[in-house]
Amino acid sequence: VVLKEDGTVGAIGNNYSGQCNVGTWKNISGISAGGYHTVGLRKDGTVVAVGNNSKGQCKTGDWRSIVSVAAGYEHTVGLKSDGTVISTGKGKESFVYEWKDIKAIAAGYNHTVGLRKDGTVLAAGENYREQCNTESWRNITAIAAGYRCTAGLKKDGTVVAVGGNSYGQCDVESLEDKNNSF
């Protein structure tokens, strides 16, 4: 999925669930591709979504004042301008409604991660591989969520990760970026 300079969106690849049907989207400022669904953030703070909606992950039509979106496997998350989070779709990863002072979000396989303005990290959802064990993280500047794993970039350029490591996705000890350019 690509966001073009003119605010339109293009997509290629497996379109089994209609997740590539973004050709009519306009005035888009952000995009995210999830598990068989695609989400677009319009410049006016509303959200569009296409693709598999079996768990309600595309039910974003009434969202307003959104500044960032993240599409997970079977859920979608939106960061509101007031620092709160809204979610739709499958399971416990949707229990983010009490989160406050959030500045960034990420959606993984079956979990959601939120970066607070104070550099701490919240996580909710499936925790089978301990991918939600972020409560001790401090001084985080960026987050990412993947298949049963979560990563964070610290202010000092080091990276932390938790979760399943069957493919080495949490082997981050050698990653370092003193310029925070990840």
Secondary structure, 3 states (H helix, E strand, C coil): CEECCCCCEECCCCCCCCCCCCCCCCCEEEEEECCCEEEEEECCCCEEEEECCCCCCCCCCCCCCEEEEEECCCEEEEEECCCCEEEEECCHHHCCCCCCCEEEEEECCCEEEEEECCCCEEEEECCCCCCCCCCCCCCEEEEEECCCEEEEEECCCEEEEEECCCCCCCCCCCCECCCCCC
